[in-house]
Every structure is written in C-alpha cells, then in structure tokens.
Amino acid sequence: MNDQVLTNTNTIDETDDKRTGRADDASKLDIKNLPDLLTVREVADLLRVSPLTIKRWGKRGKLPAIRINSRGDRRYKKEAVLWLLGVTEE
C-alpha cells in the first residue's frame, strides 16, 4: 500500500476568493443613508444574522415584514430595523 500525504495547497489569496462577501456588503451599508424599505439580505447583513433568521423573526412578530408584488417578497421598514439595533433616528 502506498502512503500518500495530502496537504492543503490553497494559499490565502485563493481562500479569500471563496468568501461570501457579506461582511463587505454590511460595511457598505450606512445607517444614516438607508432606504425606507430594506430587503431580507440587507437587514441580515446589517444585523449580522442569516436571512432565514430575519424571515423567522417576521413570522414571530419580532420584525414585521411588508409583502410586496405578486411573489410576496419581503421588505422591512427602516425604523423597525433601527429599533432592533437600538438606534434612534434623528
């Protein structure tokens, strides 16, 4: 039997390409310049949780969603998201 040693040949640059980029997306969102209605992904990025968590919070009433269009896409009011963050709008 031939013993072979497998090593991880990925360099740091290669693994950086595989990142989801969500942290980068969250850093681009400015609390002062948020749109009035936010998507599931935008809210998830702001709160640093999964989009599924945002949907669950909507079902439980913690973060009520507004359903738009015939597909029923969710949008969240900026004020509700800021309230969860403990930020008051000036």
FENTAPE-V958012 format. One line per field, one symbol per residue. ss: DSSP state (2 for helix, 1 for strand, 0 for the rest). phi: phi as a letter, one per 30 degrees, with the letter a starting at -180 (. if undefined). burial: I if it has 24 or more other C-alpha atoms within 12 Angstrom, else O. Layout:
# FENTAPE-V958012
ss=???
phi=???
burial=???
This chain:
# FENTAPE-V958012
ss=000000000002222220000222222200222000110222222220002222222222000001110000111112222222200000
phi=.cdcccbdcdcdddddddddiddddddddcedcdddccdedddddddhbdedddddddddidbdcccbhddiecbbdedddddddiccdc
burial=OOOOOOOOOOOOOOOOOOOOOOOOOOOOOOIOOOOOIIIIIIIIIIIOOOOOOIIOOIOOOOIIIOOOOOOOOIIIIIIIIIOOOOOOOO
